[in-house]
Amino acid sequence: MKIVVAIAFILILGSLGSALFYLMRDKGKSNRTVHALALRVGLSITLFLLILLGYKLGYITPTGIR
């Protein structure tokens, strides 16, 4: 589960980086920035739901503050 979360987090950061790249390169003349940011939001929501599902199925357990 840790690997899946790490991969999803890397994909989210990659999408954010590509949005920045498109923003600087296109200077607002195309919708690629909007698409990259929409993909980032979709990945973030998917990651959140995946963490909730992992908790419900017992793959993730709360450890509390140590």
C-alpha positions in Angstrom: 0.0 0.0 0.0 2.9 2.3 0.7 4.3 1.8 -2.8 0.9 2.6 -4.4 0.5 5.8 -2.4 4.1 6.9 -3.2 3.5 6.2 -6.9 0.3 8.2 -6.8 2.0 11.1 -5.1 4.8 11.1 -7.7 2.2 11.2 -10.5 0.4 14.1 -8.8 3.7 16.0 -8.5 4.4 15.2 -12.2 1.1 16.5 -13.3 1.6 19.7 -11.3 5.1 20.1 -12.9 3.7 19.6 -16.4 1.0 22.2 -15.7 3.7 24.7 -14.7 5.7 23.8 -17.9 2.6 24.3 -20.1 1.8 27.6 -18.3 5.3 29.0 -19.0 5.5 27.6 -22.6 2.0 28.3 -24.0 1.5 31.6 -22.1 -2.3 31.0 -21.9 -2.9 30.2 -25.6 -3.9 26.6 -25.1 -5.9 24.5 -22.6 -3.1 22.1 -21.7 -2.5 23.8 -18.4 -6.2 23.3 -17.5 -6.1 19.7 -18.5 -2.9 19.0 -16.5 -4.5 20.6 -13.4 -7.7 18.7 -13.9 -5.7 15.5 -14.1 -3.9 16.5 -10.8 -7.3 17.0 -9.1 -8.5 13.7 -10.4 -5.4 11.9 -9.1 -5.7 13.6 -5.7 -9.3 12.5 -5.3 -8.4 9.0 -6.4 -5.5 8.9 -3.9 -7.8 10.1 -1.1 -10.4 7.4 -2.0 -7.7 4.8 -2.2 -6.5 5.7 1.3 -10.1 5.5 2.7 -10.6 2.1 1.0 -7.2 0.8 2.4 -8.3 1.9 5.9 -11.7 0.2 5.6 -10.1 -3.0 4.3 -7.5 -3.0 7.0 -4.4 -2.4 4.9 -3.8 0.9 6.7 -4.0 1.0 10.5 -3.9 4.1 12.7 -0.8 4.2 14.9 -1.5 7.4 16.8 1.0 9.9 18.0 4.2 8.4 19.2 
